[in-house]
Amino acid sequence: MAGIVAEACDVLLRDGGVAHIRPLRPADRDALHALITRSSPRSAYLRFFTGGTASAHAYMDRISGPGYPGHALVALLGGLMVGVAEYIPGPGRPEAEVGILLDDPVHGLGLGTLLLEHLALDAADSGIEDLLATVLPENRAMLRVLNDLGLPVRQRYAEGQVEVRIATRPTESLVTEIEARAHEAERNSLAHVFTPRSVAVVGASRDPARVGHRVLRNLSEGGFPGPIYPVNPRATEVCGLPAYPGLASLPGPAELAVIAVPAPSVLGVARECARHRVRALVVLTAGFAEAGGREAERELLHICREAGMRLIGPNCLGVVNTAARLHAGFLPGRPPAGPLGLMSQSGAVAAAVIERAGRLGLGVSSFASVGNKADVSGNDLLEYWEDDAATRVIALYLESFGNPRRFARIARRISARKPIIVVKSGRSASGSRAVRSHTAAAATPDIAVDALLRACGAIREDSVQDLLDTARLLASQPLPGGPRVAIVGNSGGPQAMTADACERLGLVVPDLSHATAEALRARLRPAASVGNPVDLTAEADAADFAFAIATVLADPGTDAVLIVYTPPFGSGLEETREAIAAATTGAAKPVLACLAGHDGLIDGRVPAYAFPEQAVHALARAVGHAAWRARPAAPAEDVPGIDLTAVRRIVAADLAAHPQGRWLDEHTAARLLSAYGVRVAGSVAVGDPETAAEATALTGLPAVLKATGPRLVHKSDVGGVRLGLRTPEQVRQAYREMAARLGPAMRGAIVQAMAAEGIEMIIGGVAHETLGPLIMVGLGGVTTELLADRAFRVPPIDRAEAGRMLGELRCAPLLHGYRGRPAADVRALEDQIVRVGRLMDDQPGIAELDLNPVIVTSDGTVAVDARVRLAPAPPLPSPFRRRLR
């Protein structure tokens, strides 16, 4: 057969089931005929029009036989072929006819849409511009699928049929539709995990110390409302519940199975679950990939995928959903209900977070310990929590990112509605990396994580304590409208500490309005200070606090109120807490308190912190998150002058010639960058003193001479750069001196025209193996590493984001005219940042890139030194192709 394009993959169906999509094989002939035999006459008629099943069988012989000119995909569900989709290119035109046949029982599960998505992408990659589908008017379901795909569609009615023409070029509309469909499927698949109608515990031991017993007891005592089936072949009863020797003997179906048997038995249990149509597994057992058992873990995942089961773990603590009274794990206690959705890769961290959150009054909506993340990961859980009404804040403890690009897309969408707080372990560098560019040296994996989380609006915290401090505020209070904080307290020292902490973290403690100050002065004790902070003095009672809080809340110049109370002064801790609760009921602004030495929640809604720094830290995080949400959505920007095809050819040709990758020579690097509109100074490669002198006729004078060679990284440090050469003789002599000094390390040189005086900046990029590309901009030149004035982002970057990057730099005033110097062309610099971001995002084969320096003048920018390293890299995962990892 011709044109097998797509690779095999698993996909989620609308109901949460799992199907397998792969190219058609000649050996599929019998399965195709079986599909036709099972199809109803109406389905065969709608697909093949006339001729009945005989024509359909004959067609399947052609599609699976030699010389078939089309491209076909098949879908399997539980090993059974349930769908086939194809396109056949037309002669001499970039269009193809498309057709789909689905097994009757899978109609309505979104499988036809999935097959169409994959077909359209494969067709686009093969140069097909339009897919043509001929549909009978009564086939409304197929017409709806074609029109809702997310690609441009044109319809024409003729001769009793509807011709539907679909443009195959992927669009942003397609991404939106795909993400919506993927979200629905993910949510429905995880409903089998978090809201099952029945649970089986396989390995439900009678020994109270064993994991299986603890899980069963947690389920039973937690009040799970559905059937609970202990599975233990050596017991008739466990925890007062009838026990069963195996899944085959259960009196009813088990939607969720929690597996707590020894590792060698897990695969057999998983196969038994598959036979009995269990929809989800939670494998608590360790001894898989984390202990060297990667093959066993792969087989476990294969069993689950083929049977359409979602898998939590292995090597995990289990799952909890307080709203469903599901406690399918072996945590030491049952978490109280609350607004926090929690995922953790570490069981120990999860136990600590849940225990501490409970003591602080912050309950859990649902929790998943994902362990080895063989299947369900943080990305999947984010999709579930997005629509979960019980979850107001999402907290993740991560040790790794499985698919950072997908995480960024999902998290960006969810962060606009619900805060996501992340603790990512591994801030310190582990091992050394062989990097030879300024950017790669500066852009550590931890900086890449920061940039990734910042780009999608997630809040990164360093510790569990910080996570819980921030979560308490975000879960219980409205977001602040700005950074202006009013501080009200009864002790000058703690209030001063609070104000200092605000200043350090970018919050503002403004003067209160005249009206507010006068209202406070008229009611408070004479010794009180009515500035900001408002010092009520140690004699202030609960009524004073209540009045002052209500008054500063009403001040239009404040965005949040922070109460600082030092017990036992005034009316005492309990009365003051009651006063705070009463004064803040219904407040439209966030209110938080520092009750010296006491953590928790006041009245279940006002977060209280033991120390001022905790409170200010949480408030600063809330202010930053609110500012990210308030940022207007950037319109899609067209970046002209990008020749994607040319860059792909350059990268492919160079990697073919140098399979291990290399630093590009100056000419090739300049061609690659120029294809994306990145302006690089013209240069002439030379190999001896005479050609160097002659090159000045092309470059002009004054000239610059730069040594070239694979080991010359910091050329200025070793005398490999000479500036301001005014005559050909000076260039000739400079080459001789440079060659004598550098010896064999110098393989040649380039001659350039001397650039105009300007501000030296650096623009760089690096592709992290697991986190993807990262872009850097900063002060450039020979001091770039010494001064370390730089900002980082995850691409793609629009012009507004490029401007924000520049605004973060300490050197930013230089760009806008400093001490009488002319302002630089900041827009041109932003444009170059955007283009480098696009280049790094589009081309995974670019491992490192340095433009240093980029000379920025009032007339534009030019990179006078460009270094690019290529390295073999897998193709980027397409955001247009739905698939399970």
N, C-alpha and C positions, 0 to 999 in steps of 0.2 A: 504493500500500500504506500501511497505517496504522502509526503507532508505531515509526518508526525511531529508536531511542534511542542505541545504542552508537556510538562512533566507531571508525573502522578502526584496527587496530593489529597489530603482529607479535608472535608468541608463540613461546616455546621448547617443543618437545615433549620427551617423556620421553627419547628417544634422542639429544637434542641438535639435532635438526632444527628448522627454522623454518617456521611456518605463518602465514598472514595471515587475520585474522578481521575481518569487516566486516558491515554490515547488508545484507540481501538487497535486490536491485534487480530491477525488472521485466525488465531485459535479461538476467537470469540464467536465464530460462526454459529455453533450450536446454541450458545446463550442468546444470540440475537433471534434465532428462530423460536426459542422458548419464550422470549419477550413478545413476539408477534402472536404466538399461540395463546398467551395469557391475556392479550389485549382484547378489549371489547370491540365488536364490529364498528361501533361509533368512533372509537379512538382511531382505529385503522382507517376509517373513511375520512376523518378530519385531517389525518396526516398524509394519506396517499390518494385521497379523493375517490377515484373509481377503481374497479378491478378487484376489490375485496382482498381477503387475506392471501390469495394466491399471488397477487402482484406484490404484496408486502414481503412475502417469503422470497420471491425472486429478487426483489431489491436488496434484501439482506445478503443474498449470495453475491451480488455484485459489490456491495460495500465492503465485504470481508474477503473478496477475491483479489487476484493479481490485476494490476493495471488500474485500480481505482484511483481517479484523479483528485479526490477530495481530501479533506482533513476532518477526521472524526474523533469525537471523544465519547467515552461511555461512563456511566455512573453505576456504582455498585453499593448496595445496602445490605449489610450482613453477608457479604459474599455473593449476593444475588444481583444479576444485572437488571437494573430498573430503569435505565434511560440511555438513549443514544442521540447525539447531536452532531451535525456535520455542516461543513460548507464546501461548495465546489466552485473553484474559480472559473469565471467566464473567459472565453477566448479573446485575448487581445485587449481586455479592459480590466481596470483595477476594481472589479466587483465580483461577488460570489453569491450563489444561491445558498440559503440556509434552511435547515429543517431539523425538527426535534420530535422524538417519540418518547413518551414516558409511560411506565407501568401505571395502570389505573389506580392502585392503592397509594401512590406517592403524589398524586395530583394535589396541589394546594400546599405543599411543603417547601416551595421555593426552589426546587431542584431545577426546573426549567430555566429560571432566571440565572441560577448559578452557572449552568451549562452555557447559556447565552453570553454571560459576562466573559467566561474563559474563551469561548469561540471568538468573540469580538476582539479580545486582546491578541489572540494568536493570529487572527486575520490582519490586524493592524501591523503586527511585527513582520508579516509576510508581504506587506505592501498593498493589501486589499483596503480600499477606501470606503466601500459600501457593501453591506450585506443586504440581500434581497430575499424577502420571505413572501410567498404566495399563500394567502390564508383565506379559507371560506368565511363569509360574513357571519355565519352562525358560530364560528369558533371564537367566541368572545373572550374566553380565558386566555388564549394565545395572543389575541390582539391587545389585551390588557398588559400581558407580560412584555410584549414588544414595546408598547408605548411607555411603560413605567421603568424601562431599563436604566434611563439616565443618559442616553445618547440621543443626538438629534435624529428625529424620525419624520419621514414624509410618507403619506398614504395616497394611494390612487385606486379608485374603484373602476374595474373594467371587466366586462364579460362574466359577471357573476362572481368575481373574485376580488380580493383586496390585496394589492401589491404594497408591501411595507418596505421602505428603503431606510436602512439604519447606517448612519455614518460611524465608522469604527474608531475614529480618532478619539482617545480618552479626553474627557473634559472634567472641569471641577464639579459640574453637575453629577457626573458619574461617580466621582469620589463621594459626594454627599449621599447619593442614593446607596452606594455600597456600604458606607459606614452605618447608615440607618438600618439596612438589612442585617448587617453583621451584628449590630447592637441587639436587635430583636432576637436573633438566634442565640447569642451568648446569654442573654437574660433568661431565655426559656430553658437553655441547657442547664444553667446553674440553679434553676428552680427545683430540679430533681435533687440537688445537693442541699439547699437551704430550706425548702418547704416540701419535703417528701411526705407522702401519705402513709408510708410504712417503712420500718427500718429493721434490717436483720443485722445482728452482731455475730459474726463468724469468729469463733474462738472465745465464746462467752464462758470464761472459767468460773468454777465454784470457789476458787481461791481469791479472797478479797484483795490480796496484794497484786494480783495479775491485772494487766492492762485491760483485757477483755471484760473482766468482772467490773472494773471501775467504770468503763464506758457504759455497760449495761445498767449499772446502778445510777449513773448520772442521767441516763435517758428516762429511767423509771421514776426516780425521785424528782426529776425536773418537770414531770407532768406532761411528757410528750403525748399528744392526744390520739395518735394513730396506733396501729398494732406494732408491738415490739417482739421480734422473734429471736430469742437466743438460739444459736446453733452450736451444739456440743454433742458429739456422738457418744460421749460417756456419761451423760447426765439426762435425767428426765425433767429436772427443774433447776433453774438458776435465778436467784433474787426473787423467788416467789412466782416466776413466770414459767410456763411450760417450755421445755427445751426440745429441740428437734435435731435429729442426727445429720441432716443436710438440707440444702435448699429445696430438694425435690419433695421433701416431706412437709413443707410449710403449708398451712391451711389457706394461705392467700399469697398474692404477689408481694415481693419486697421491692420497693422503688429505690431505696438506698441501702447499700451493704457496707458496714464498717468491718474491716478485716484486721484481726489481731491474732494471727497465727504465725508460727515460725516462718522465716523467709523461704525455706525450701518448699513450703506448702502453698505459698501465696499464688503462684501461677495456676495451680490446679483449682484453687478456690475461685480465681478470676474466671477461668473457663466455665466453671459451674454457674457462676453468676451470669455469664453471657448466655448460656443455654436456657436459663430461666428468666431472661429478659429484664434483669436488673438494669436500672437506668444510670446509676452513679455508684462509684466506689470511693471509700475513704480508706486508704491503706496506711495503717499506723505502723506497720512492721518496718524495722530498719534492716540494713544488710543488702542494699541495692547499690546504686551508683556511688553513694558516699563511702561505700566500703569496697569498691572495686567491682561490684556486680552490675556493670553497665549493660551487658547482654541480657541479663534477666530483666532489667528495667525496660529495655527496649521491647522485649517480648511482652511484658506486662502492658505497655502502652499499645502495642499491636493488637492484643486481645481486646482491650477496651475500645479502640478505634473501630475494629471490625464489627463489634457488637453494638456500637453506638452509645457506649457508656463514657461519661466524664469521670476523670480520675483526680482525686486529691491525694497528694503525696507521691510516692511512699515516704516513709520515715517522717511522720508528722504527728501532731497532737490531736488532730480532728477538727471538727467544725461546730459552731454554735450559732443558733438564731433565736434570740430571746423572744421575739414576737411569736414565733412558731413553737416555743417551748421545746426547742431541739437542742440537746446538749450531747452531741455525738462525738465526744472526745474524753480525754482523761486529765483535764485540768484539775487542780486540787480542790477548787470550789466552783460554784455556779456563778457566773458573772451576773450582776444586776442589769436590768434592761436600761438602755440609754441610747444616746444619739451617735455613738462612735462605731463606725465600721472599721475593723482591724484585720490586717493581714500581716503575717510574720513568716519569714523563712527560718527563723530560729525558734524552737519550742521554748527554750529557757527565757528568751527575751519576751515572748508572748505571755508566758506565765507571769513574769514580773510586771508587764504593762497592765494586764488585766487586774492583778491583785492591787496595784497602786491606784489604778483608775477607780476601782470600787471604793477604796478608802477615801478618795477625793470627792466621791459623789458623782463621778462620771461613768455612767453605765455603757454597756455595749449593745449595739443593735444586732450585729452579727460578726463572726470571727472565723477566720480560716487559717490554719497552720499548713502551709503548702509544702513544707519539707523540701524534697528534691525537685519539685516543679516539673515532674515528667509530663504533665498535661496542663492542668489549670495553673495559671500564673497570676501575677498582680494585674496584668492587662485584662484578663478575663473577669477578675473580681471587680475592677473598676467599672466595667460594663454593667455588672449586676447592681452595684451600689448606686449607679447614676439615677435609676428610677425607684430605688427603695425608699419609701416614704419615712421609714424609721431611722434612716441614716442621714445625719446632717453634716457630719465631718468624717473624712476618710483618712485613716492613718496606715502607713506602710512601713514595715521594717524590711529593708532589702539588702541582700548581699550581692546581688547581680541583677542586670537587666537582660531579659531574654531577647526582646526586640525593641530597642530604644526608639526607633522611628515610630513604631506603632504606639508605644507608650506615650510619646509626645503628642500624637494626634488625639488619642483618647483623653489624656489628661488635660490637654488644652480645652477641649470641649466641656469636660466635666468641671474644671476649675472655674468656669464662668458661672456655675450654679452652686457648687459645693466645694469647700476648701479641701485640698489634698495635702497632708503633711507627711513628709518622708524622712526617715532616719536611714541613711545609707552607710553601711559599715565600710571599712577599708579606706579611710582618708589618707593614710600614709602610703608612700610609694613602696610597692613590693618588688624588689629586683630592679635592675638597671635596664634602660632601653638604649639601644644603639641609635641615637638620633644625632643628626648633624645640621640641624637648622635651629635658629633662634626660637621659632614658633614651637617646634616639637619639644624643645627643652623646657619651655615655659608652660606649655599646655599639658599639664599632668592629667592622668585619668580623673583625679578628684576635681580639678578645675572643669573638666569636661562634664562631670556629673552636675556640678553647680550650674553650668550654662544650660544643660538639658532641662533641669528642673525649673530654672528661671524662665526659659522660653515658653514652657507650658503652664506657668502660673502656679506650680506646686511650691510648697513651703518646705525648705530643707532645715532640719534641726540636727544638732549634734548629739543629743542624748534623749533618753526616754523621759527624763524630767522636763526638758524643754518641750518635747512633743506634747506631754500632758498639760503643761502650763498653757501652751498656745491653743490646744484643742478645747480646753475648758472655756476660754474666752470666745472662740469662734462658734462653739456649739450653743452658747447661752445668750449671746449678745448680738445686736445688730452691728454691721460693719461701720467703722468710722468714716465720716465724710472728708476727713483730712487729718493732718498731723498735730492739730492744736489741742493741747491737754490742759485741763484745769485740775489742780491738785488741792485737795482739801484734807487737812489733818489736824492733829492735836499736839504735835511735837516737832520743833524746828529741825532737829538733826535728821531724822528719817525723811522729812520733806525735802531737805536740801539734797540728801542722797538721791531721792527720787528725781528731782529736777536735774541733777548732774547726769543721771542715767538717761533721762530723756534726751539731753543734749548730745550725749555720746551716740545714741542710736537714731539721730535724725528727727526726733520729735521736737515740737515747739511748745514752750511754756509762755504764752503771750500775756500781756497785761489784760485784765478784765475790763469790760466797758465801764464808763463812768456810772451808768445807771446801775450796773451790777454791784460795783463797789459801794455806791451810796446805800443800796438796799441792804447789803451786808453790814455796813457800819451802823445803820439805824437799829439793827436787831441784835447784833453780837455784843459780847463783853468789850469794854473799852480797851482792854489789852490785846484784843485780837488784831491780827494783820489782815487787811482785806485786799492785799495785792494777789499775786499768783506766784507761789503757793499761798492759799488762804490758811493762815495759822490760827486755829480756834483757841489755842493754849490748852494746857493740861486740865484746866478747870471746866472745859466745855462738856456739856452733858449731851445725852442722846438727841434731845430736841434741837440743840445747836447744830449738831451734825445734819439732822434731817432738813433743817431750814437752809443751811449753806449748800448742801448737795442740790436741793431743788432750785436754788437761786442760780448757781453756776451752770446747771443744766440748761436753764432758759437763756443763757448768754449766747447770742448768735455768733460770737467769736470763738466758741469752743466746739471741738468735735468729739471730745471724750472727757470723762471725769474719772480721776483716780483718787480714791480715798485712802488716806494713810492714818491708821489708828494704832496707837500704842496702848495696850491694856496694862494695868487695870484702871487707868485714870478715867475721870468723868463718871459716866453711869455704869461702867463695866462692859465687858465683852458682849454679853448676851443682849443687853438692852441696846447697845450700839448696833449690833447686827440687825436687830428688829427695826431700828430707825433707818438703817441703810436700805433694808428691804422695802419699807413703806415709802421712802422718798424716791425710789427708783422704779416703782411699779408703772409699767407702761411707757418708760422712757424711750425716746426715739434714738438716743445716742448711746453708745456703749458706756457702761459703768463697770469698773473693777476696783478691787480694794486690796490694800496691803494691811493685813491684820497681823502685826508683828508676832512671828512664831507660829502662826496658824494657817494651814492650807485647807482648801475645800471650796464649797459653794455656799453662799448665803441665800436662803430661801429657794434652793435648788436652781438658781439662775444667775446670781451675781458671783463671778469667780473671785476668790480671795486667795492671797499669796502670803507666804511667811516672810518674804523679803522684798524690798522695793525693786531690786534688779529683775526678779522673776516677773513681776507685774509689768514693768516697762518693756521687758523683752517680748512678752506676749502681745502687748499693745502695739509695739513696733511691727511685729509680724502681721497683725491685723491691718494696720495702716498700709503696709506694703502690698498686701493682698488686695485691699480695696482699691488702691491706685492701679494695680494691674487690671482689675476688672473694669475700672472706669475708663481705661485707655480705649479710644475709639478704634474699631476694627479697621485695619489698613486695607484699602481697596487693592485688588489684584493689580500688580504693576507689570507692564510690558517692558522688558529690557531689550531694546533694539540692538542689532549688530552682533548677535550670538550665532555662531555657526557650529551647532552641536555636531553635525555630521563630520566636519573637518577635524574637530578635536577627537572624536571617536576613532577616526582613521589614524591620526597621529599616535594616540595611545596604543591602539591595537598593533600598528606596525612596529612601534618601538619595543613593545613587550614581546612581539614575535621574534624580533632580532636579539632581545636581551631578556630571556624568560625569567630570570631572577630579579629583574628590575634594575634601575640605575638612576644616577643623577643625569638629567638631560644636559647635552651641550647647550651653549648659550643660544645658538641659532634655533634649535628645535624648541627650547623653552619659550623663546620669543614668539615663534609661530603659534604655539599652543595658546599662549596668553592672548595674543592679538586676535585669535579666533573668537574670544569672548569679550573683545573690546577693551582689554586691559592694556593701557598704554605703556610700552616699554621703550626705553631709549635705543635708538639705532646703534648698531655696533658692527665692526668689521673684525673677523677672526684673522689673526696673523700668527706666523710661526717662526719669524726671525726678525732681527733689527731692521733689515731693509724693507720688508713688506710692512712692518709697523710704521716706518716713516712714510712710505707711499700711501698708506691708508688714510693719512690726514687729508689727502686730496679729496677723499669721499666724505669724511666726517666733518672737516673744517677744523679750525684752530680758535682758541686753545683746545687741547685734547686731553683725554684721560687714558692711561694705560693700566690694564688690569691683567694680572697673571691668571691663567687657567690651569686646572689640574684636579683630579679627583680628591686629593688630600688637602686641597687649599680651601678650608672652610672660612676662617676669619683672615681674609687676605691682608687686611690692613695691619694686623698684628705681626705679620712676618715680612712686611715690606713689599707686599704684592700689589700695591696700588700707588700710582703716581698721578697727581692732579696738576692742572694748570700748565701743561706743556705747551709752549707757545710757538715752537718751530719744529719742522721735521727732524732736525738734528737732535733737539732735546728728546724727542720721542725715541729716536734710534739709540741714543746714549742711555736713556732710561731702560730700554729693553735689555741692553747688554748688562747693566748693573743689576737688574732684577734677576736675570738668568744666572749670573754669577752667585748671587746671594741665595737663591732658592734651589739651584741645582736641578736634579732629576724630578723634583716635585712639580716643577713648572713644565707643562706640556705645550705651552703656547701662551697667547694673550689675546685680548680684544682691545680695540681702540674705539673710543667713543668721543663725541663732542662734549665739551665741558658743560654741564647743566647750569642753568641760571641759579642764582642764590635763592634759597627758600627754606622752608621748614622741613626737616628730615623726619619722615614717619616710616613706620613699618606696617605692612599688611601681610598676614601669613595664614596658612591653613595646615592642618594635620588631620589625618584620618586615623582615628583610634579603632583598633581591631574590634572591640565590642560595643563602643559607644558611638561610632560613626564620626563624621567630620566636625571640626571645630575651627572657627575663624578667630583670628587675633588682629587687633589694631593697637598701635601704641607709638610712643616716641621712638624714632629710629636712629640710625647711624651707629657709630662705634660704641655708644654708651647705652644701647637699648637694654642689654642684660643688667648693666650696673644700676640703672635708674628704675627698671622694672615698672614703667608707667604704661599699663596696657589694659585692655578690656577684651572679653571673650564672648562669643555667641555661637549658638548652634544654627547652621543655615537651614533653610533659606532665610536671607535677611532682606528686609525691604529698606527703603531709603530712610524712613522714620527711625527704624531700629539702628541703622548705621549712624544716624545723628545722635541717638542716645548713647551709643558706644563712645563716640568722640566726646560727648558731654561728661562722661565719667573720668576722663583722663585729667591728670593734674596739669598737663601741658595744654589743655583746651584753650586758655586765654591766648596762647601764641597764635592760634588759628584765626582769631577774631581781631587781630590788631593789638599788639602789646607794646606799650610805651612808644606810641607813634609809628610803629611799623605798619605797613599796609596789611589789610586783612587778606587771608589766604582764600583760595577758591574752595570753600568747604563742600559745596555741592559736587564739584568734580571728585573730591576725595571720597565723599559718600558713594558716588557712582562706582568708583573702583572697588570699594568694599563690597557693594552689592554684587558686582560681577565676579569677584573672587569667591564670594559665598555661593553663587550659582554654579561656578565651575567645580568647587569642591563637592557640592551636593549632587551634581550630575555625574561626576566621574570618579567612581570608587578606586580606579587605578592610580589616582594621584595620592601618594602617601604623605609627602611633605612639600610645602611651598613657602618660599620667603621672597617678598619684595622689599628689599632693604638696601639703601633707603629709597623711599618714594619722596621725591622732591615736590613740595606743594608750594606753588606761588600764587600770586593774584590772578594769573592767567590759566591755571590748570594744574595737572599733576603728571609726573612721569616717573616710572620706576627705572632707576639707573643700574640696579643690580637685581637680577631675577634668578632664583634657584628653584628647580622643580625636580622632585624624585618620584619616579613611577615604581610601582610594585604590583605584582599580580594580586587580584582581589576578586572575590565572588561577586556576581551581579547583584545589584540592589534589589531587595524585596519590593515588588510592585504594590503600591497602595491600591491599585485597581484590581488585584487578583485576590479574592477571598480564599484563605486556606488556613488550616490549623498548623501550627508550627510542629 
